[in-house]
């Protein structure tokens, strides 16, 4: 597989950097956390010429320009859900990286009007809750898709449903790249176009939302029903302890 991360001397040749400054530490999105925003990128194709991978790597370059720390998960060798235990190395890596992240970017091709099995398998391996660990809840999310033909929004709409189900904060903006095979050069780099500018918009918005949300996600996702359930569970545990002690 070619390493599309290799970049020319200017890693963002189509970006007017005067209009997109690097990390900002004194703006309204500034926070008390000292580390860069941590962004995980997932893509949904195993093909060597995967356009969803190319788009994810293009997004990664923009995120790094904006001061984010990034990781791109490689879905190769990730087994189908439930075909192995959750102790499989690729499953553990995916869950650990999701837990590490403060925001995520999901990119999938459209296959039969929806996300690919490769992409959905990654989401299926991420539980809503695993003990006290919640790998997705409260994290920000940006959604993008690549289309083989005319522009469609089926995938980004599906990704929004998945993000809501995984209790993520999905940003308003999104990107759908039509005829993706025309939008990348022979080096796997995205050509200048309104599609490219939209990807820049989405990544900029994701970083802003991530800075606003991170450090506050526990407060944002704290729910009455869960507090009520936790209280009932504690009461049952205490009652069981009383009975056990009394016997």
C-alpha positions as CSV (number, residue, x, y, z in Angstrom):
1,X,0.0,0.0,0.0
2,X,1.4,3.4,-1.0
3,X,1.9,5.7,1.9
4,X,-0.3,8.7,1.0
5,X,1.0,10.6,4.1
6,X,4.1,11.6,2.1
7,X,3.8,15.3,1.4
8,X,5.7,17.9,-0.7
9,X,7.6,20.7,1.0
10,X,4.3,22.5,1.3
11,X,1.9,19.9,2.9
12,X,-1.1,22.1,2.1
13,X,-0.5,23.6,-1.4
14,X,-4.1,24.5,-2.0
15,X,-4.8,26.2,1.3
16,X,-4.6,30.0,1.7
17,X,-3.1,29.8,5.2
18,X,-3.6,33.5,5.7
19,X,-7.3,32.7,5.9
20,X,-6.8,29.7,8.1
21,X,-4.3,30.5,10.9
22,X,-2.8,27.7,13.0
23,X,-3.6,26.9,16.6
24,X,-5.4,29.7,18.5
25,X,-4.9,29.8,22.3
26,X,-6.7,33.1,23.1
27,X,-9.9,32.9,21.2
28,X,-13.4,32.0,22.4
29,X,-12.7,28.3,21.9
30,X,-9.7,28.3,24.1
31,X,-9.8,26.0,27.2
32,X,-7.8,25.1,30.2
33,X,-6.5,21.8,28.8
34,X,-2.8,22.1,27.8
35,X,-2.7,19.4,25.1
36,X,-3.7,19.7,21.4
37,X,-7.2,18.4,20.5
38,X,-7.0,14.6,20.0
39,X,-8.8,13.5,16.8
40,X,-9.3,10.0,15.6
41,X,-10.1,9.4,11.9
42,X,-11.9,6.3,10.6
43,X,-12.4,5.4,6.9
44,X,-14.5,2.7,5.2
45,X,-12.6,0.9,2.4
46,X,-9.8,-1.6,2.1
47,X,-9.0,-0.9,-1.6
48,X,-5.4,0.2,-2.2
49,X,-6.9,3.2,-4.1
50,X,-9.5,3.9,-1.4
51,X,-10.8,7.4,-1.8
52,X,-12.2,7.5,1.7
53,X,-8.7,6.8,3.0
54,X,-7.3,9.6,0.7
55,X,-10.0,12.0,2.0
56,X,-9.3,11.0,5.6
57,X,-5.5,11.7,5.1
58,X,-6.3,15.0,3.5
59,X,-8.4,15.9,6.5
60,X,-5.6,14.8,8.8
61,X,-3.2,17.3,7.2
62,X,-5.7,20.1,7.7
63,X,-6.3,19.1,11.3
64,X,-2.5,19.0,12.0
65,X,-2.2,22.5,10.5
66,X,-4.9,23.6,13.0
67,X,-2.9,22.2,15.9
68,X,-4.6,18.9,16.4
69,X,-3.0,15.6,17.3
70,X,-4.3,12.9,15.0
71,X,-4.5,9.1,14.6
72,X,-5.9,7.3,11.5
73,X,-7.2,3.8,12.2
74,X,-6.3,1.2,9.6
75,X,-9.3,-1.2,9.3
76,X,-7.2,-3.9,7.6
77,X,-7.2,-7.1,9.8
78,X,-10.1,-5.9,12.0
79,X,-12.2,-9.1,12.3
80,X,-15.9,-9.1,11.8
81,X,-17.9,-8.3,14.9
82,X,-18.2,-11.3,17.3
83,X,-16.0,-13.6,15.1
84,X,-13.3,-13.1,17.8
85,X,-13.2,-11.9,21.4
86,X,-12.8,-8.2,22.3
87,X,-9.2,-9.0,23.4
88,X,-8.1,-9.2,19.7
89,X,-5.2,-6.7,19.1
90,X,-7.0,-4.7,16.4
91,X,-10.2,-4.5,18.5
92,X,-8.2,-3.3,21.5
93,X,-6.3,-0.7,19.4
94,X,-9.6,0.7,18.0
95,X,-11.2,0.9,21.4
96,X,-8.1,2.4,23.0
97,X,-7.8,5.0,20.3
98,X,-11.4,5.9,20.5
99,X,-11.0,6.4,24.3
100,X,-7.9,8.5,23.6
101,X,-9.8,10.8,21.2
102,X,-11.7,14.0,22.1
103,X,-13.2,14.2,18.6
104,X,-13.5,11.9,15.6
105,X,-13.9,12.1,11.8
106,X,-15.9,9.4,10.0
107,X,-15.4,8.9,6.3
108,X,-17.2,6.3,4.3
109,X,-17.9,5.5,0.6
110,X,-21.5,5.0,-0.4
111,X,-22.4,1.4,-1.1
112,X,-25.9,0.4,-2.0
113,X,-27.1,3.8,-0.6
114,X,-25.5,3.5,2.8
115,X,-22.2,3.1,4.6
116,X,-19.9,0.2,3.8
117,X,-19.6,-3.0,5.9
118,X,-15.9,-2.1,6.5
119,X,-17.0,1.2,8.1
120,X,-20.0,-0.2,10.0
121,X,-17.8,-3.0,11.4
122,X,-15.6,-0.5,13.1
123,X,-18.5,1.3,14.8
124,X,-20.0,-2.0,15.8
125,X,-16.8,-2.9,17.7
126,X,-17.1,0.3,19.7
127,X,-19.5,-0.3,22.6
128,X,-21.6,2.5,24.1
129,X,-20.3,1.4,27.4
130,X,-17.7,-1.1,28.6
131,X,-17.6,-1.1,32.4
132,X,-16.9,2.5,33.3
133,X,-15.3,3.3,29.9
134,X,-17.4,5.0,27.3
135,X,-15.4,5.1,24.0
136,X,-17.6,7.6,22.1
137,X,-19.9,9.4,24.5
138,X,-19.4,13.2,24.6
139,X,-16.9,13.3,21.9
140,X,-17.3,15.6,18.9
141,X,-17.8,14.1,15.4
142,X,-17.5,15.3,11.8
143,X,-19.0,13.2,9.0
144,X,-17.9,13.0,5.4
145,X,-18.5,10.7,2.4
146,X,-17.1,10.0,-1.0
147,X,-19.3,9.2,-4.0
148,X,-18.4,7.4,-7.2
149,X,-21.0,9.3,-9.1
150,X,-23.2,12.3,-8.5
151,X,-23.4,13.9,-5.1
152,X,-25.4,12.1,-2.5
153,X,-26.0,12.6,1.2
154,X,-27.2,9.1,2.1
155,X,-24.0,8.2,3.9
156,X,-23.6,11.4,5.9
157,X,-27.2,11.1,7.0
158,X,-26.6,7.6,8.1
159,X,-23.4,8.6,9.9
160,X,-25.3,11.3,11.8
161,X,-27.8,8.6,13.0
162,X,-24.9,6.5,14.2
163,X,-23.2,9.4,15.9
164,X,-26.4,10.2,17.7
165,X,-26.8,6.6,18.8
166,X,-23.2,6.6,20.0
167,X,-24.0,9.8,22.0
168,X,-21.6,12.0,20.2
169,X,-21.7,15.7,19.5
170,X,-22.0,15.8,15.7
171,X,-21.1,19.2,14.3
172,X,-23.5,20.9,11.9
173,X,-21.2,21.0,8.8
174,X,-20.4,18.0,6.7
175,X,-18.8,17.0,3.3
176,X,-19.9,14.9,0.4
177,X,-17.4,14.6,-2.4
178,X,-19.0,13.7,-5.7
179,X,-17.1,11.8,-8.5
180,X,-14.2,11.3,-6.0
181,X,-12.1,9.7,-8.7
182,X,-11.9,13.1,-10.4
183,X,-11.0,15.0,-7.2
184,X,-7.6,13.4,-6.3
185,X,-4.3,13.5,-8.3
186,X,-1.9,10.7,-9.0
187,X,-0.2,11.3,-5.6
188,X,-3.4,10.8,-3.7
189,X,-3.8,14.5,-3.0
190,X,-7.1,16.3,-3.2
191,X,-7.2,18.9,-6.0
192,X,-8.3,22.5,-5.4
193,X,-12.0,22.8,-5.7
194,X,-15.1,23.8,-3.7
195,X,-15.1,20.2,-2.4
196,X,-11.7,20.8,-0.9
197,X,-12.7,24.1,0.6
198,X,-15.7,22.4,2.2
199,X,-13.4,19.8,3.8
200,X,-11.3,22.6,5.2
201,X,-14.5,24.2,6.6
202,X,-15.6,20.9,8.3
203,X,-12.2,20.3,9.9
204,X,-12.0,23.9,11.1
205,X,-15.4,23.6,12.7
206,X,-14.6,20.3,14.2
207,X,-11.5,21.7,16.0
208,X,-13.5,24.7,17.3
209,X,-16.3,22.4,18.6
210,X,-13.8,20.0,20.1
211,X,-12.1,22.8,22.0
212,X,-15.5,24.0,23.3
213,X,-16.8,20.6,24.3
214,X,-13.7,18.7,25.7
215,X,-13.3,19.0,29.4
216,X,-17.1,19.6,29.6
217,X,-18.4,16.4,28.1
218,X,-19.0,14.7,31.4
219,X,-21.3,17.6,32.4
220,X,-23.0,17.7,29.0
221,X,-23.9,13.9,29.0
222,X,-24.8,13.7,32.6
223,X,-28.4,12.4,32.6
224,X,-31.3,12.3,35.2
225,X,-32.3,8.7,34.2
226,X,-28.7,7.5,34.7
227,X,-28.4,9.2,38.1
228,X,-31.7,7.7,39.1
229,X,-30.5,4.2,38.0
230,X,-27.2,4.6,39.8
231,X,-29.0,5.6,43.0
232,X,-31.3,2.6,42.8
233,X,-28.3,0.3,42.2
234,X,-26.5,1.7,45.2
235,X,-29.6,1.2,47.3
236,X,-29.8,-2.5,46.2
237,X,-26.1,-3.0,46.9
238,X,-26.5,-1.5,50.4
239,X,-29.6,-3.6,51.1
240,X,-27.7,-6.8,50.0
241,X,-24.8,-5.9,52.2
242,X,-27.2,-5.5,55.2
243,X,-28.7,-8.9,54.6
244,X,-25.3,-10.5,54.1
245,X,-24.0,-9.0,57.3
246,X,-27.2,-9.9,59.2
247,X,-26.8,-13.6,58.3
